[in-house]
Amino acid sequence: MSITTQWIDITGADGATFQAYLAVPHLGKGPGIVLLQEIFGVNEHIRTVAEQYAADGYVVLVPDLFWRDGAHIELGYDEAGWKRAVELMQSNDNEHALADITATVAVLRARPEVDGKLASLGFCMGGRLAYQAAAAGLVDTAVAYYGGGIQNKLDLADEIKVPLLMHFGGKDSHIPTDAVQAIAERFEQREEVEIHIYPDAEHGFNCNYRDSYDMRSSVQAHGNTLVFLSENL
């Protein structure tokens, strides 16, 4: 058997329905991951990442966080895609996003395929939301790839009671070095928090659809993530 994928419906707290992309491993069960998108929507790259983690043995559910602006918005990384992505990020309400993630977590925990704990794992905007999901006590562990804005939410640090892994690029032009330093200093006494910095990596280094893709950093980060998840889920 191979992994299986489908879009499923999720009912939010306000009674409205949105969709999420579900990827199930070939064994049919495993720990769960709520995968949180970049600002480009649940596009081909994010679906590929979901399938990658399903191939690794996890049940992955990816909520469509931009559904209020249109279902299944899927953007590329050209100039037009960037422009629209920034507009969507700016219009996306943080509380709405967390409410959607809360509903997604509840649905994933109730899935019969889920055998074990849950993680939040996100990229860019999704990295920051994965961090916030941990602070809200929604998940059992969290992973943030180049989480933009985490440095502005360090007041939530004491709310995080679960293991947390953060990946940053050493040459990230969107997340300043001093921001990463502030994050590292805030968590330096927390043994359950890991921070990995990939010296030659730019923002978006995990995405092989972008010019900033860095194969070595991507592979290293994926390996570090799998070790972290295996120890904490």
C-alpha positions as CSV (number, residue, x, y, z in Angstrom):
1,M,0.0,0.0,0.0
2,S,1.1,3.6,-0.6
3,I,0.1,6.7,1.3
4,T,-3.5,7.9,0.7
5,T,-4.6,11.5,0.4
6,Q,-7.9,13.4,0.3
7,W,-9.5,16.7,1.2
8,I,-11.9,16.4,4.2
9,D,-14.4,18.9,5.7
10,I,-13.8,20.5,9.1
11,T,-16.5,22.4,11.0
12,G,-15.1,25.4,12.8
13,A,-16.2,26.9,16.1
14,D,-18.6,29.3,14.3
15,G,-20.3,26.5,12.5
16,A,-18.7,27.3,9.1
17,T,-17.0,24.5,7.1
18,F,-13.6,24.6,5.6
19,Q,-11.3,21.9,4.2
20,A,-8.0,20.3,5.2
21,Y,-5.7,18.0,3.2
22,L,-5.2,14.6,4.8
23,A,-2.3,12.3,4.2
24,V,-2.3,8.9,5.8
25,P,0.8,6.6,5.9
26,H,0.8,3.2,4.1
27,L,0.5,1.4,7.4
28,G,-2.8,3.2,7.9
29,K,-2.0,4.7,11.3
30,G,0.6,6.7,13.2
31,P,1.1,9.8,15.4
32,G,-0.5,13.0,14.1
33,I,0.9,16.2,12.6
34,V,-1.1,19.3,12.0
35,L,0.9,20.9,9.2
36,L,0.6,24.6,8.8
37,Q,1.1,26.4,5.5
38,E,3.3,29.2,4.3
39,I,1.7,32.4,3.0
40,F,1.2,30.7,-0.4
41,G,-1.7,28.5,0.7
42,V,-1.9,24.7,0.7
43,N,-0.1,24.6,-2.6
44,E,1.7,21.8,-4.3
45,H,4.8,22.3,-2.2
46,I,2.9,22.0,1.1
47,R,0.9,19.0,-0.1
48,T,4.2,17.4,-1.0
49,V,5.5,18.0,2.5
50,A,2.4,16.5,3.9
51,E,2.9,13.4,1.8
52,Q,6.6,13.3,2.8
53,Y,5.7,13.1,6.5
54,A,3.0,10.6,5.7
55,A,5.7,8.5,4.0
56,D,7.7,8.8,7.2
57,G,4.8,7.3,9.2
58,Y,2.7,10.2,10.3
59,V,-1.0,11.0,9.8
60,V,-0.9,14.6,8.5
61,L,-3.7,17.1,8.3
62,V,-3.2,20.5,6.6
63,P,-6.0,23.1,7.3
64,D,-6.7,25.6,4.5
65,L,-6.2,28.8,6.6
66,F,-7.1,31.2,3.8
67,W,-10.5,29.7,3.2
68,R,-12.3,32.9,4.2
69,D,-10.7,34.6,1.2
70,G,-11.4,31.6,-1.1
71,A,-11.2,27.9,-0.9
72,H,-8.0,26.1,-1.9
73,I,-6.0,29.3,-2.8
74,E,-2.8,28.0,-4.3
75,L,0.0,30.5,-5.2
76,G,3.4,30.2,-6.8
77,Y,6.6,32.0,-6.0
78,D,6.7,34.5,-8.8
79,E,6.1,38.2,-8.3
80,A,2.4,37.9,-8.7
81,G,2.3,35.0,-6.2
82,W,4.3,37.0,-3.7
83,K,2.1,40.0,-4.0
84,R,-1.1,38.1,-3.4
85,A,0.5,36.0,-0.6
86,V,1.5,39.1,1.3
87,E,-2.0,40.5,0.9
88,L,-3.5,37.3,2.3
89,M,-1.1,37.2,5.2
90,Q,-2.0,40.7,6.1
91,S,-5.7,40.1,5.9
92,N,-5.5,36.7,7.8
93,D,-6.8,37.2,11.3
94,N,-4.6,35.5,13.9
95,E,-7.5,34.6,16.1
96,H,-9.4,33.1,13.2
97,A,-6.3,31.1,12.3
98,L,-5.9,29.7,15.8
99,A,-9.6,28.8,15.9
100,D,-9.2,26.9,12.7
101,I,-6.1,25.1,14.0
102,T,-8.0,24.3,17.2
103,A,-10.8,22.7,15.2
104,T,-8.2,20.9,13.0
105,V,-6.5,19.4,16.1
106,A,-9.8,18.2,17.4
107,V,-10.6,16.5,14.1
108,L,-7.2,14.9,13.8
109,R,-7.2,13.6,17.4
110,A,-10.5,11.9,16.7
111,R,-9.4,10.2,13.5
112,P,-9.1,6.4,13.8
113,E,-5.8,6.5,12.0
114,V,-4.1,8.5,14.7
115,D,-2.2,6.3,17.1
116,G,-0.3,8.5,19.6
117,K,0.3,12.1,20.2
118,L,0.1,15.2,18.0
119,A,2.6,17.8,16.8
120,S,2.1,21.1,15.1
121,L,4.6,21.7,12.3
122,G,4.7,24.9,10.2
123,F,6.6,27.0,7.7
124,C,7.1,30.8,7.8
125,M,3.6,32.1,8.9
126,G,2.8,28.5,9.7
127,G,6.0,28.2,11.8
128,R,4.8,31.1,14.0
129,L,1.3,29.5,14.2
130,A,2.9,26.1,15.2
131,Y,4.6,28.0,18.0
132,Q,1.4,29.6,19.1
133,A,-0.4,26.3,19.0
134,A,2.1,24.9,21.4
135,A,1.6,28.0,23.7
136,A,-2.1,27.4,23.6
137,G,-1.7,23.8,24.8
138,L,-3.2,22.4,21.6
139,V,-0.4,19.9,20.8
140,D,2.1,17.6,22.4
141,T,5.1,19.0,20.6
142,A,5.8,21.6,17.9
143,V,8.3,22.3,15.1
144,A,8.7,25.8,13.5
145,Y,10.6,26.3,10.2
146,Y,11.8,29.9,9.8
147,G,8.8,31.1,11.9
148,G,8.4,34.7,11.0
149,G,7.2,36.8,13.9
150,I,8.1,34.4,16.8
151,Q,10.4,37.1,18.1
152,N,7.4,39.3,18.6
153,K,5.5,36.7,20.6
154,L,8.1,35.8,23.2
155,D,5.6,36.8,25.9
156,L,4.1,33.4,25.1
157,A,7.3,31.5,26.0
158,D,6.3,30.6,29.5
159,E,3.0,29.2,28.2
160,I,4.9,26.6,26.2
161,K,5.0,23.4,28.3
162,V,5.9,20.9,25.5
163,P,9.1,20.2,23.5
164,L,9.7,22.8,20.8
165,L,12.1,22.6,17.8
166,M,12.9,25.7,15.7
167,H,14.9,25.9,12.4
168,F,16.4,29.1,11.1
169,G,18.5,30.0,8.2
170,G,21.8,31.8,8.9
171,K,21.3,34.1,5.9
172,D,17.5,34.6,6.2
173,S,16.7,38.0,4.7
174,H,13.2,38.0,6.3
175,I,14.2,37.1,9.9
176,P,17.0,39.2,11.2
177,T,19.9,37.7,13.1
178,D,19.1,39.7,16.2
179,A,15.5,38.2,16.1
180,V,16.9,34.7,16.1
181,Q,19.3,35.7,18.9
182,A,16.4,37.1,21.0
183,I,14.5,33.8,20.6
184,A,17.6,31.8,21.5
185,E,18.2,33.9,24.6
186,R,14.6,33.6,25.7
187,F,14.7,29.8,25.6
188,E,18.4,29.2,26.6
189,Q,17.4,27.7,29.9
190,R,14.8,25.4,28.4
191,E,16.3,21.9,27.8
192,E,13.1,20.8,25.9
193,V,13.6,23.6,23.3
194,E,16.0,23.0,20.4
195,I,17.1,25.7,17.9
196,H,19.1,24.8,14.8
197,I,20.6,27.4,12.6
198,Y,21.8,26.4,9.1
199,P,24.6,28.9,8.2
200,D,24.2,29.1,4.4
201,A,20.4,28.9,4.3
202,E,18.0,31.7,3.2
203,H,14.3,32.1,4.1
204,G,12.3,29.2,2.6
205,F,15.3,26.9,2.4
206,N,13.1,23.8,2.7
207,C,11.0,24.6,-0.4
208,N,12.4,23.1,-3.6
209,Y,10.0,25.2,-5.6
210,R,11.8,28.4,-4.6
211,D,15.2,29.9,-5.6
212,S,16.1,29.9,-1.9
213,Y,16.0,26.1,-1.7
214,D,19.1,24.7,-0.1
215,M,19.3,20.9,-0.4
216,R,21.8,20.3,2.3
217,S,20.0,22.5,4.9
218,S,16.6,21.0,3.9
219,V,17.9,17.4,4.4
220,Q,19.6,18.2,7.7
221,A,16.5,20.0,9.0
222,H,14.2,17.1,7.9
223,G,16.5,14.6,9.7
224,N,16.6,16.7,12.8
225,T,12.8,17.0,12.7
226,L,12.3,13.2,12.4
227,V,14.7,12.5,15.3
228,F,12.9,15.2,17.4
229,L,9.4,13.8,16.5
230,S,10.4,10.2,17.2
231,E,11.6,11.2,20.7
232,N,8.5,13.3,21.5
233,L,5.5,11.7,19.8
